[in-house]
Amino acid sequence: MAFLYYYHLAKGSLSSEAVKDKIVVIDDPVSSMDSGALFIVSALVGEMIEVCYNNTDYRSHKVDGDYIKQIFILTHNVYFHKEITHHQAKPESTYRIRKL
């Protein structure tokens, strides 16, 4: 439920005074969820990634909107990472951080 609240808060309102060019940070939204919830959250995050792409490439609109300028997704769940990145056509920066 908390992720849905954040998702709609990031989406903003339909008024003209809504903040555009948002930088969205998502920190491990599926740490203890079952596979059904993982699929739903990954679909919503994938939609947010497409909105972010709309800010840079207006030629292929899969999802309407341009309110997200940049998105950071932090996760330790390999399945979630696979779900949100395997449909992406454009290259994105992916980093692996390890503690030494």
LINSUL-V828382 format. One line per field, one symbol per residue. ss: DSSP state (H for helix, E for strand, C for the rest). burial: 1 if it has 16 or more other C-alpha atoms within 10 Angstrom, else 0. Layout:
ss->???
burial->???
This chain:
ss->CHHHHHHHHHHCCCCCCCCCCEEEEEECCCCCCCHHHHHHHHHHHHHHHHHHHHCCCCCCCCCCCCCEEEEEEECCCHHHHHHHHCCCCCCCCCCCCCCC
burial->0000001001100000000001010000110000000110110011111111110000000000111111100010000100111000000000000000
